[in-house]
């Protein structure tokens, strides 16, 4: 979570407070100067590190790795759509 706080430039408490004030996550990010592209790059870079660790630890074959990547990147896109709109 510390990496996300550093990326956004706000603590979790500050993000929660902004959400209580009615801001969406996309608005919070935009207020901090982050756009969809930057947020996508940040999330995908963090996901890549985790994917590589899972692939190695679970000894996934190529098909399993591709499936995992697809599922995670689809989730990131849905999250971004929810945060920033389509």
C-alpha positions in Angstrom: 0.0 0.0 0.0 2.9 2.3 0.6 3.8 2.2 -3.1 0.3 3.3 -4.0 0.4 6.1 -1.4 3.7 7.3 -2.8 2.2 7.1 -6.4 -0.9 9.1 -5.5 0.9 11.4 -3.1 -1.7 10.9 -0.3 -2.0 8.6 2.6 -4.7 5.9 2.8 -6.4 8.1 5.5 -6.3 11.1 3.1 -7.8 9.0 0.3 -10.5 7.7 2.6 -11.3 11.3 3.7 -11.6 12.4 0.0 -13.9 9.5 -0.7 -16.0 10.4 2.3 -16.2 13.9 0.8 -17.8 12.4 -2.3 -14.7 12.2 -4.6 -14.2 9.2 -6.9 -10.8 7.4 -7.0 -10.4 8.8 -10.5 -11.1 12.4 -9.3 -8.6 11.9 -6.4 -5.9 10.7 -8.8 -6.6 13.5 -11.3 -6.5 16.0 -8.4 -3.0 14.7 -7.7 -2.0 15.1 -11.3 -2.3 11.4 -12.3 -4.1 10.4 -15.5 -5.5 7.0 -16.6 -2.3 6.2 -18.6 0.0 6.9 -15.7 -2.2 4.9 -13.3 -2.4 2.0 -15.7 1.4 1.9 -16.1 1.8 2.0 -12.3 -0.7 -0.8 -11.7 0.7 -3.0 -14.5 4.3 -2.6 -13.3 3.2 -3.7 -9.8 1.2 -6.5 -11.2 4.1 -7.7 -13.4 6.3 -8.1 -10.3 3.6 -10.2 -8.6 2.9 -12.3 -11.7 6.6 -13.2 -12.2 6.8 -14.3 -8.5 3.7 -16.5 -8.9 4.9 -18.0 -12.2 8.2 -18.9 -10.6 6.7 -20.1 -7.2 3.9 -22.2 -8.8 6.0 -23.3 -11.8 3.3 -22.3 -14.2 3.4 -23.4 -17.9 3.1 -20.8 -20.7 -0.6 -21.3 -21.0 -1.2 -20.9 -17.3 1.0 -17.8 -17.3 -0.8 -16.2 -20.2 -4.2 -17.0 -18.5 -3.0 -15.3 -15.3 -1.7 -12.3 -17.2 -4.9 -11.9 -19.1 -7.1 -12.2 -16.0 -5.0 -9.6 -14.1 -4.8 -7.1 -17.0 -8.5 -7.4 -17.6 -9.1 -6.7 -13.9 -6.8 -3.6 -14.1 -8.8 -2.4 -17.1 -12.1 -2.8 -15.3 -10.8 -1.0 -12.3 -9.5 1.9 -14.4 -12.9 2.0 -16.2 -14.6 2.3 -12.8 -12.2 4.9 -11.6 -12.0 7.0 -14.7 -15.0 6.0 -16.8 -14.9 4.4 -20.2 
